[in-house]
Amino acid sequence: MSRKWGYWLLLGLLIGGLGAPPAGASGERLVLAFYYAWYDMATWERPLPDRPAQLYISADPAAIERHVLWARQAGIDALVQSWYGPRIADNQTETNFALLLGIAARHGLSAAVDLELTSPFIHSTGDVIAALRHVRTVHAAHPAYLRVNGRPVIFFWRQERYSVETWQAIRQEVDPNRETIWIAEGIHLDYLRVFDGNRLYSVAWDPAPERVLVRWGRRVRDWSARNGVEKFWVATVMPGYDDRVTGRADAFVRDRAGGEYYRRCWQGAADSGADWVIITSFNEWMEGTQIEPSAGYGDFYLNLTRELAGSYRAGRASAPVTAPSATPTPSPVPSPSPTPSPLPPTPTATHTPTPTPSPTATPSPPPTAPPTPTETPTATPTATPSPTPTPLPTLTPPAALAPLGDAASFLKTNPGLVAAALAALLALTQVVRNGRRR
């Protein structure tokens, strides 16, 4: 055995472990975004306050790839897709999530499910158990599925449909050894007896989101201290809100204020000591929370996300936004009147199932139930001026391999691998010496 051959063997052992460590494996501050995959061309005929820069159907692989590349550009680690369960018929959230995983893997992005307990295909605890088993055995086995310290992450929507005791029985059935990470939603922290973390889906009901996030971050930390166990606090950041198109009785608008509301959310997330940040949302067009490039805002929010995500990861405060004084107000698309004509009311606690298989399924927006605010939000009749839309970015896939400079960070967090590699090198050296003596 030559010395040169031994060198390359050692190098292979070292680099082999550097391929794709799971997101968050070293305590990284993750940046996630809620993602919706139930749109078709009929969606864009509604009187939305804004529309995508490029119209699409959610089942189009080219659209998914465009979203993945944009998410990467914005500094997002994973897209968390709203998911109705493993049924395939009339349920494009399952087929589209499988597409998302495959495309995300090619571009270095992760993805996870947000299990909707109000799904039209989940009617019992048996359905919940079957869905969770499917996530673990099928989706979480994919290399692009979001893992933290080796554990797949599963988000939940409306887990309050079942009692804490029921969830204890469900978890004992599907995950008795706590090999996955469960993130609950809402204001009832007693669910942390079963779940591993908590987040609020929306903070837009409050004009001062930074105060909401700091307050709720403290509540999660206090609960953890009282119970002697660490739980994840996942802070929600939102660019704004406008759900008038849904026809809900409590529909309202939260001004984007040229990006200032978004900045305040990120500042609150940092001040709250959030373990992770989750953006509501990448593309929830029915509630006007999207950061996806649009006809009205261009790629302004995509670029702002990249800036704010970088500041959050570095532990820096974000600078106040200064929008140009001559910036025109983005016109709603379409814009028939200051207040879009409402559609038939949509229930706030349930979703309407997609009536046909993808890609022609009719989308339905996920409901948002504010966490019982003390202040009543005031509807804003018109959109807030924002910076002049800029041309959409030229998308280029990320490099196939991470820079070797990342090896130092990996080796620090994997001393066992280093020790094994050095032992292998010493053994090879001894073999070479013995050969020379012969």
Disulfide bonds with the S-S distance in Angstrom:
none
